[in-house]
Amino acid sequence: MTLTEILFIGIGLAMDAVAVSMTNGMVYRNLRIKEYVAMPVFFGTFQALMPLLGNYAGYLFARFISKYAGIVIFLILGIIGGKMIKEGFEHRKGPIMLCGNKKLSFGVLVCQAIATSIDAFAVGVGFNAIQADIIQAVAIIAIVTVVFTSAAILIGRKCGDILGCQAEILGGAILAVIGIKAIIA
């Protein structure tokens, strides 16, 4: 497997994390530097960890993970997205100062990182099947994810500044759509 092929796999795997990072940038507008750093690190780590686990698990669990991955992603992102939509409508009714005061919790970030990286497990199984250099592959996937999600957070932040309180509703809808897409695919 060439570096270019691994790079494109990394870009493809990073896209869900990019969408979630952009959403986080829109919704969590009072992010501190540690949260700006934590998001790409968590997403990159999980995007690298899952193919590594998939590589070592081989075909043992691949069928099971593939069978239920869409449901797990749908539940995690659907619940988080639904909660964000609900809170967005509640904030619209309340004082304007409620907008942008949401805090990104460690638990939400871990759930997002897991949900956006489940498909990478199957990629790891594929890497095992073709005897790819797994260390090189996971390093490239992690770096690509970190770079892309870092940019997405900043883009989301700018969109959040423009959209104001509507960003929370839009962000929740984006997460819900990603969850629905996972269950349909």
Salt bridges, closest charged atoms under 4 A:
ASP16 OD1 - LYS181 NZ 3.58
GLU35 OE2 - ARG32 NH2 2.93
GLU87 OE2 - LYS83 NZ 2.89
GLU87 OE1 - LYS102 NZ 2.33
GLU90 OE2 - LYS86 NZ 2.94
ASP161 OD1 - ARG157 NH1 3.31
GLU168 OE1 - HIS91 ND1 2.83
GLU168 OE2 - LYS102 NZ 3.18
